[in-house]
Structures are given as C-alpha cells and as structure tokens.
Amino acid sequence: MNTEQHVVILGAGPAGLMAAWELNEAGFKVTVLEKESYAGGMCATQTFQGEKGEYRFDYGGHRFITKNPKLLTFVDRLMGDELLFAQRKSVIRYRGRIYQYPLAALDLLRNAPWSLLIGGGIDLAKQLFKAKPQQRSQVSFAQWIESRFGTTLYKHFFEGYTAKLWGIDPKNLSGDWASQRISLLDLKDVAKRLLPGKRSAVRTYARQYRYPKWGFGQLYTKLAQQLQQQGVELVFNANVTELVQGDGAIAAVGYRDGNGEHQIHCDQLISTMPLPDMCRMTDFDSGLSFRSLRFMNMPMATQDISDNTWQYLSDPEILGTRLQEPKRRSEFMAPAGETSVMVEIPCDKGDAIWTMDSAKLQRRVLQDLATLGVDPKFASAEHFSSYTEHAYPLMDMSYQAKREAAIRHLAQFENLIMTGRQGTFRYIFTDTAMEMGMMAAQSLIDGKDRRREIFDYRNESTVIEVQSVA
Ligand SMILES: Cc1cc2nc3c(=O)[nH]c(=O)nc-3n(C[C@H](O)[C@H](O)[C@H](O)COP(=O)(O)OP(=O)(O)OC[C@H]3O[C@@H](n4cnc5c(N)ncnc54)[C@H](O)[C@@H]3O)c2cc1C
C-alpha cells in the first residue's frame, strides 16, 4: 500500500463516496470529482418549496436494504436516529383492477378476471410436464418469462409493462434482467407461494426497509459532509470530459467547471462514471446505452393518496410505470396534512417525453391519474420535472458481448478501476454499489487486482432483496 499516491474518484454517488471513505481511512490522498452540485448520484433527494411548505422527492423513490451486517451498522451509525423503518406495500394496476404485489391467493381470486385464472391454471398444468426452461443468458426476457410463468401471466403482467419500461419489444430484451428482478422461480413456485402457510418456502420480497427521515439522499449528503470534515477533497460541478493517457495508464483527468477547463494528475483512478462514457473518452465506441427516466413531481392538497409505497402501472396507455407517494417512506417528505406524488416516466434522452413542456406533461399525467382514481383537483400548477439520464443499463440481446468488449478495452489502463452501477453497467441496488466502491478501495489498499471481481460482484441470479438484514 502506497498512501503517497493520489487517488482520483469520478462520481460522488454511493460507490464513489464509499471508495473515498475507505481510502481516506487508510490514509490515502483522495479527490472526488462530481459533475452535479450535490452528492448522492441517482440516490439524491431534491427539495421543492411549495405554497404549503417543503416537499422532498427522490429521483424515483429509493429504500435501503442490505444483507451485509457491516454495511448496515455503518449506515446506522452514520444516520443515528434519522434512519427510519418503513413498510413496503405495493400493488399492480392493470385494466382497472388492483392486484396486491407480490400476488396473493385470495386477492387474486377476488380481483382477477376468469380468463386470467383459467389461463393461468392451464399454463400451470402444462408446466408440470414440461422440461426445465433454457438458461437466462441465451434467451430473451419474453422467452424466459413465458417458459416459467406461462403465456397468460406473461401477457397480463409482464409484456406491456416491460415494453413501456424499456422502450423495446421484450423479445429483444435479455433474460438476464428477468432473472435478477423476478423473485419467483416459475409458475409452480407462484402456485406454492399462494397456498396458505407456504409463504416462507420460496424467496420473498423484503417488506421492511430503512429510509432516512429527510429523503434517501440524506444518507449521502451526510456521508459527503463527513468526508469533507475529514479533509477529503470533493469537487462539485466538475464535469469530467477528458482522460489523458500515458504509458498504459490514465495520467490525468480533464474536467470542466464554471471557471473553465482543468486537469488533475492521478496515480490511481476509480471511476463510477457510465461505462460507455469512459470508453468514449478513451476512443472506443462500446455501443452500450441506458434507458432514461423523467419524473413528474407534484404537491397534492390532501392528506393521503393511498397507503401504497409503489403502484406499478401496467396499462400501455398510461405514460408512467410507477406512481409513488413520497410520504409513505417518511412522513417528513411533505408538510403536515399534505402529500405529494411522483410518477416515473421511462424515456430516452432527447425524445418527445424527455423534451415535452413540463406543464403539458403535468396535464397528461393528471389525466392518467384520474383514470386510476386520483382526483386531479388535489394538484395545482405547482410541479416540477426531474431527470435521470442513466437510469437503467439497456440489457438488450447483444449487451453482454458489448459489455465484455468494453471491459477488455478499459483493462489496458492498469491504474483504472471501474466500479458502481453505471461504471460496471449492472442493474444493482445501492448497497451493492457501496460494496463495490469499498472493493475498489480495498484493491488499492492491499494491492490485489479485483477489477474482474467487481464487474461480476453479486451476479447471482437470485433477487438481492431476499435475505435483507434490515
Ligand atoms: C428509479 C430508480 C429507483 C431505484 N430504487 C432503488 C432502491 O429502492 N434501493 C436501492 O438500493 N437502489 C435503488 N436504485 C439503484 C440506485 O440508485 C443505484 O444502485 C445507485 O445510485 C448506484 O450508485 P453509484 O454510485 O454506482 O452510481 P450513481 O448514483 O449513478 O453515481 C454516479 C455519479 O457519477 C457522476 N458522474 C457521471 N458522469 C460524470 C462526469 N462526466 N463527471 C463527473 N461526475 C460524473 C454522477 O453525477 C453521479 O453522481 C434505484 C435506481 C433507479 C434509477
């Protein structure tokens, strides 16, 4: 370990901040460059000053769960009594019906149309005699789901929602995404789970989670403040635009801020920036891309909209994929007696949704909400849009080969460690991003090359939520 070395970290999201934390503890000189004016990356929280008071909105509601007791203790200590417990309650809205999520037997019998129950039953009977479906990496999302859950459930719950979320036909989406996000194994698993007393037999969703009092971003604002107090240099509004190559390594990083162009020397470089951007800056076109999100955030002049954490909106005619009421995570997200909603709308940067006039989009979203029983009269002209450009790594059928080529390309720079969700082009949660940041730091501390390990970290095809210790 050579603590004389200057380590530059690109990005002050969960991964970058945790890398900085570990390296600072070990005595390294660390500089973090962040293009935004705040810490937290996709986990940040915005404050909106409305007529009735202050409202807070995440960039898509987050929650903290982890199966790593050390990480939980770290977060607990950092947040003290400002880390609250919250309960998850979610529903799926489709064709005028409301289903509990995860599915529950009585609820299904009460709510589902006969066509769904009969179709699902026939699919289940067929599946009892069917061979095991193919491996996820060789098949599309559509094939993976249909082979496990049958055509009826696929058409009802997955097809329209998935096409809306990703903007591509589920036949062109990799089965990898399904296997990392769907907590049940197949239709037999669904049936088993629906039986009374069998709930613990299969993997289930974590219902309880941690959430900071003032929004998810509070965790990272606090972490960044502590780092600064300990002497770590955090440079905000620093948009990294150039990587200066020299001798099989990155010699310096160029960035732009309000005062112009700058260059900073680095002995070691840890990057949580998007993998395709890092490739582009080193003259390689990876062909990888991200799906973006635009959020419509609105104060609502009523006590509550519903008791749900998430409402998944499956109808293709509705623009958003999820409706959220921030107050369900922490009551401090809206002024007393008031609430707010946030609708997640998938899009691609620069397309018609991304560029739509905000007032026009609000009108459209309110029309959608009216069809879901949310009275538009609770809303006013107060609203704002926020954006996450790199929300989801686009896992189309060709992404694995492109990702591998990108990894090989960047491996030529011996002082560069890619980490985090965007940096490794992985659909991972915050706790995994934090762990990845720590792994990157650990590599510099003990000198062990963990670059491949980080790219593959927690790549198991199990749902990460399963054994949450929170
Ligand atoms: C809608 C949505 C909901 C989610 N919900 C949950 C949840 O409930 N629970 C959970 O655990 N996880 C959730 N996640 C995932 C979570 O947001 C990520 O796992 C986490 O943010 C990854 O952290 P990171 O540090 O790897 O990346 P990021 O948070 O993306 O941080 C990367 C940082 O790099 C900076 N950067 C990028 N380019 C440059 C540049 N050119 N110059 C300088 N800086 C740059 C960015 O500004 C950013 O701050 C959700 C994600 C989304 C999109």
The ligand as an SDF file (V2000), in Angstrom:
LIG
                    3D

 53 58  0  0  0  0  0  0  0  0999 V2000
  -35.7540    4.7910  -10.3880 C   0  0  0  0  0  0  0  0  0  0  0  0
  -34.7200    4.1130   -9.5500 C   0  0  0  0  0  0  0  0  0  0  0  0
  -35.0810    3.5900   -8.3250 C   0  0  0  0  0  0  0  0  0  0  0  0
  -34.1290    2.9240   -7.5380 C   0  0  0  0  0  0  0  0  0  0  0  0
  -34.5060    2.4490   -6.3240 N   0  0  0  0  0  0  0  0  0  0  0  0
  -33.6020    1.8490   -5.5260 C   0  0  0  0  0  0  0  0  0  0  0  0
  -33.9730    1.3990   -4.2320 C   0  0  0  0  0  0  0  0  0  0  0  0
  -35.1170    1.4930   -3.8250 O   0  0  0  0  0  0  0  0  0  0  0  0
  -33.0000    0.8330   -3.4580 N   0  0  0  0  0  0  0  0  0  0  0  0
  -31.7110    0.7230   -3.8710 C   0  0  0  0  0  0  0  0  0  0  0  0
  -30.8830    0.2340   -3.1180 O   0  0  0  0  0  0  0  0  0  0  0  0
  -31.3290    1.1470   -5.0920 N   0  0  0  0  0  0  0  0  0  0  0  0
  -32.2330    1.7080   -5.9320 C   0  0  0  0  0  0  0  0  0  0  0  0
  -31.8560    2.1670   -7.1660 N   0  0  0  0  0  0  0  0  0  0  0  0
  -30.4560    1.9750   -7.5830 C   0  0  0  0  0  0  0  0  0  0  0  0
  -29.5190    3.0460   -7.0440 C   0  0  0  0  0  0  0  0  0  0  0  0
  -29.9440    4.3130   -7.4560 O   0  0  0  0  0  0  0  0  0  0  0  0
  -28.1030    2.7560   -7.5780 C   0  0  0  0  0  0  0  0  0  0  0  0
  -27.7460    1.4310   -7.2550 O   0  0  0  0  0  0  0  0  0  0  0  0
  -27.0320    3.6780   -7.0220 C   0  0  0  0  0  0  0  0  0  0  0  0
  -27.3470    5.0160   -7.2600 O   0  0  0  0  0  0  0  0  0  0  0  0
  -25.6950    3.3600   -7.6850 C   0  0  0  0  0  0  0  0  0  0  0  0
  -24.6910    4.1630   -7.1440 O   0  0  0  0  0  0  0  0  0  0  0  0
  -23.3930    4.5420   -7.9980 P   0  0  0  0  0  0  0  0  0  0  0  0
  -22.5350    5.3540   -7.1380 O   0  0  0  0  0  0  0  0  0  0  0  0
  -22.8580    3.3150   -8.5840 O   0  0  0  0  0  0  0  0  0  0  0  0
  -23.9590    5.3850   -9.2460 O   0  0  0  0  0  0  0  0  0  0  0  0
  -24.6400    6.8140   -9.2930 P   0  0  0  0  0  0  0  0  0  0  0  0
  -25.5460    7.0160   -8.1550 O   0  0  0  0  0  0  0  0  0  0  0  0
  -25.2290    6.9050  -10.6520 O   0  0  0  0  0  0  0  0  0  0  0  0
  -23.4220    7.8210   -9.1620 O   0  0  0  0  0  0  0  0  0  0  0  0
  -22.5570    8.1000  -10.2340 C   0  0  0  0  0  0  0  0  0  0  0  0
  -22.0820    9.5310  -10.0840 C   0  0  0  0  0  0  0  0  0  0  0  0
  -21.1740    9.8410  -11.1480 O   0  0  0  0  0  0  0  0  0  0  0  0
  -21.4130   11.1600  -11.5460 C   0  0  0  0  0  0  0  0  0  0  0  0
  -20.9390   11.3840  -12.9100 N   0  0  0  0  0  0  0  0  0  0  0  0
  -21.4140   10.8430  -14.0580 C   0  0  0  0  0  0  0  0  0  0  0  0
  -20.7670   11.3480  -15.1230 N   0  0  0  0  0  0  0  0  0  0  0  0
  -19.8590   12.2270  -14.6400 C   0  0  0  0  0  0  0  0  0  0  0  0
  -18.8950   13.0750  -15.2500 C   0  0  0  0  0  0  0  0  0  0  0  0
  -18.7520   13.1480  -16.5810 N   0  0  0  0  0  0  0  0  0  0  0  0
  -18.1100   13.8510  -14.4600 N   0  0  0  0  0  0  0  0  0  0  0  0
  -18.2360   13.7930  -13.0960 C   0  0  0  0  0  0  0  0  0  0  0  0
  -19.1470   13.0150  -12.4740 N   0  0  0  0  0  0  0  0  0  0  0  0
  -19.9410   12.2440  -13.2360 C   0  0  0  0  0  0  0  0  0  0  0  0
  -22.9400   11.2810  -11.4590 C   0  0  0  0  0  0  0  0  0  0  0  0
  -23.3620   12.6300  -11.4340 O   0  0  0  0  0  0  0  0  0  0  0  0
  -23.2220   10.5350  -10.1700 C   0  0  0  0  0  0  0  0  0  0  0  0
  -23.1990   11.3910   -9.0510 O   0  0  0  0  0  0  0  0  0  0  0  0
  -32.7840    2.7950   -7.9910 C   0  0  0  0  0  0  0  0  0  0  0  0
  -32.4260    3.3360   -9.2300 C   0  0  0  0  0  0  0  0  0  0  0  0
  -33.3760    3.9700  -10.0080 C   0  0  0  0  0  0  0  0  0  0  0  0
  -32.9790    4.5460  -11.3520 C   0  0  0  0  0  0  0  0  0  0  0  0
  1  2  1  0
  2  3  1  0
  2 52  2  0
  3  4  2  0
  4  5  1  0
  4 50  1  0
  5  6  2  0
  6  7  1  0
  6 13  1  0
  7  8  2  0
  7  9  1  0
  9 10  1  0
 10 11  2  0
 10 12  1  0
 12 13  2  0
 13 14  1  0
 14 15  1  0
 14 50  1  0
 15 16  1  0
 16 17  1  0
 16 18  1  0
 18 19  1  0
 18 20  1  0
 20 21  1  0
 20 22  1  0
 22 23  1  0
 23 24  1  0
 24 25  2  0
 24 26  1  0
 24 27  1  0
 27 28  1  0
 28 29  2  0
 28 30  1  0
 28 31  1  0
 31 32  1  0
 32 33  1  0
 33 34  1  0
 33 48  1  0
 34 35  1  0
 35 36  1  0
 35 46  1  0
 36 37  1  0
 36 45  1  0
 37 38  2  0
 38 39  1  0
 39 40  1  0
 39 45  2  0
 40 41  1  0
 40 42  2  0
 42 43  1  0
 43 44  2  0
 44 45  1  0
 46 47  1  0
 46 48  1  0
 48 49  1  0
 50 51  2  0
 51 52  1  0
 52 53  1  0
M  END
$$$$
